[in-house]
């Protein structure tokens, strides 16, 4: 097989409609698509030689049907899963969900019939029969009206961000990578990694979406709290931490403005008490990535 697709759809089209939509999405004839209902358990009359095999089964919740699609070598240049999902959404006038590459199992993409493509958090409810609920989306989806619209923090946590300062620290402090996981070197590296990931994002204007939830931002500032008095096995190690922090702090200062902690005091509910915290709590991003 040259391609395998996994889809979930809000609506449940008839089998012949599914076959026609798949044929159009993949650029084949409807007769080249075999569609079978897994719930019936019938496989005797399947055309196993069909270039496109689609097996589906019922689910409950915000989606009603799960599709497993296999495409053989007979189909020239099949589209990507994202392209196929968008084409099915358009042809079937339904919202199509498909899994993302990130580690969190709840991370999905959703393609709507109006052309909207956004991230979606899919969770499975309790019970013997699978119930799939779309808990949140990053853009409004007309056919998922109950889903909250918010930035999905778990996806940002998994996103790849270059961290050259942290990498340089690790290379200098533990060049052979022999330090135990619980060592001061590794604890400092983990804290630097989290701080640098946020600093790189703010320096890039919060790319790629321009959005970053305040809850994550506050977590990052608390990580910076832990770097205020760097721990280390010796003075040389502590000096390496201080130099790395200073380099990252310079970028953070450049991309933030001093407001005496007014914004963060309000958002954290701590009011003027935030003034007693580190200077990084006294500054606000020049461009806010969340709704203020």
N, C-alpha and C positions, 0 to 999 in steps of 0.2 A: 504494500500500500504506500502511496506517495503522500497521503494526507489523512489526518484523523481530526475530526471536529467534535467538540462537546458543546451542546447548546441547551439552554432552558428558555422556554417561551411562555409569555403571559397568557396567550390564547392557545387553544387546542384545535388546529386546522384538521380537516379531513385528510386521510392518507393520500388521496389523489391530488389534493391541493399541496400537500407537503412535497410530493414527487415533482409536481410542476414547478414549484418554487425552487427546489434544489437544482433541478435541471437548468433553470434560468440563471441561478447564482453561479453554477459551476460551468456553464457553457456546454451542456450536453443535451441530448434528446430525453424527453420524459420517459421513454422506454428503456433508457439506460440506468434508471434509478429504481431500485427495489426498496420498498418501505414495508416494515413489519412491526406489529404490535407485540412487544415482549410480554405484556400482561396476559395475552391469550395462550402463550406457550407454543404456538403453531410455527413450525419451521419447514414442514414438508413441502409446501408450495413456494418456497422462496427461490428466487433466481440468484443463486450464489455466484454466478459468473457475471452479474451486472457490474459495470464499472463503478457504480455508486451504491453502497449498501447503507440503509438507514434503519436503525432499530430504535424504537421509542417506548417509553413507559410513562404512566401517569404519576404525577406528584401533586401535592396539595400546598396551599398557601398563596403567595403572591405570584407564583408561576404554576402552570398546570401540566406541562409536558417536558420531559427530558429526552434529548436526541443524542444518539451516538452515530456518527457518520464516518464511514470509511471510503476513501477514494483510491482507486487502483491506478496503476501506471498507464492504463489506457486513456486517462484524462490528462491531456497536455496542459502543463502550467496551471495547476489548480490554484485558486486564490488563497491568501492567508486566512486564518480563522477569523480575524477581524473583518476582512473584506467580505467573506462569506456571510458573516453575521449581519453586516450592514445591508447586504443585498437581500437577505431573507427578511429582515425587518421592513424593508421597503416593499417587497413583493407581498408579504403576508399582512402588512399593516399591524404588526405586533411588535412588542419589545423583546429583544433577544439578548440573553445573558450568556457570557462565555468566560471561562477562567483566565486569570492573569498569570504572569510568570512569578510574581512575588511569593514569598514563603507563606504568608497567612492564608489558610484555606478559605477564609471568608472573602478574600479579595477577588472581585469579578469586574468585568467590563459589562456595560449595558448599552445596547444600540437601539434607539427608538425609531419608529416609522417616520418621524419628522426630520431625521438626520442627526439628532443629538446622540453623541457618544460620550459616556462618562463612566466614572468608577462607581461601583456599587458594593455594599457590604451585604453578603448573603449569609444568613444564619439558619441552622436547622433546628426546628422545634422538637420538643419531646414527644414520644409516642411510638407505637409500632409502625405506623404509616408515615413516611417522610413528609414533613411539612417545611417548606422552604420560605423563609420570610426575608424580604429586602428591608433591612433595618435602616439603611441610610444610603444616599447617593450624593455625588458632588455637584450635580446640576439637576434642576427639576425635571422629572419624567412624568408626562401626563398620565401614563398608564400605571404608574406606581405612586399614587397620591398619598399613601400613608407613610412613605419613606421620608425620614428627615433629610434635609439638605445641609450637608456639612462636609468639611475636609476630613478625610479618613486618615486618622493619625497613624494607624498601623501600617499603612502603605508608605507614609513618609519615613517611618522608622526603618523600613526595609530598603528604601531607595539608596542607590549607590551614589556617594558623594566623595570626591577626591579630598584627601586629608594629608597634604604634603608635610605640614608642620608636625603632626602626630607621627607620621612615618619616620621623619628625621629624628624625632625624639627616641622612638623605639630602636632605631638603628644605632644610635649613640649609647643609649642606656643599657640595651640588651642585644648586642650585635649578633649573638648566636641563637637568640630565642630560647635560652635555657631557663629563664626566670619562671618560678612557679606561678600558677594562676593567682594565688593569694598574695603574691609579693607586692611590695610598694611600687615597684616598676610597673607591673601590670595594672594595678589600681590607678596609678597616675595616667597610664596610657589610655585606659578606658574612659576616664574623666576628660582627658584632652580630646579624645575622639568625639565624644558627644558635644563638647563645646565647639570644636572646630567645624563639625557638621552644620551647626546652626550659623556660625560665623560665615562660612562659605555661602550658605543660602542667602543670608542678608546682604552679603557683598554682591551677589548675582541678581539682586532685585527680587528675591524669592522665586526664582525660576524653578520649574517650568510653568507653574500655574499662577504665580503671584500671590498665593495664599498659604498661610501657615497658622494653625490654631493656637490661640493664646495659651491653652493648657500645656502644649508642648514647649512654647516659648518660656513659660514660667519654670517648667522642668529644667530647661537648659540653664536658666539663671541660677537655679539651685545647684546644678552641677558646677557652675562657676564659683558658687559659695565654697564648695569643697576644695577648690584650687587656690583659695586665698592664702592658706598656710600650707604649702605643699609638703607632703610627707616624703621621706626618702631614707634610704639606708645610710646615706652619708651626705656630706655637703655637696659633693660633685653631682650627685643625682638630683638633689633639691635645686641646684643651680640650673640644671638642664630643664627641669619643670618650669622654673621661673622664667627662663628665656623663652620657652615655647608659649607660655601663657601671655607674656608681654607682646609677642609678635601677633597673637590672635586678638588680644585686647586692642591693639592699635587699629586693626580692621574694624572691630566692633565700634570703637569710638567714632570712626570716620562715617559709619553708616547709621549713627544714632544721634539724638539731640538731648541735651540736658534740660529736663523740665522739673527738676527737684523731686522726682518720684511721683508727680501728680497723677499721671495716667496709671501706673502700676499700683499705686496706693488705692485708686478707685477700683481697678479691676480685681485686685486681690482682696478687697474689703478691709485692708489694713490701714487705710487712711494715711495720716502723717507718720505713723509708726514705721513705714517703709523707709523713711529718711535715716533710720538707724542701721540699715543694712548696707551692703557693699555699694560702691559707686555705680555698678552696673544696673542696680535697681533704680537709680536716679535718672536713667536715660530711657528714651522711647525711640523705637525705630523711625527713621525719617519717612519711610513709607510703611504704613501699617498693613500687615498681611491678613488681618482679621477685621470683622465688623466691630467698630469701636462703640 
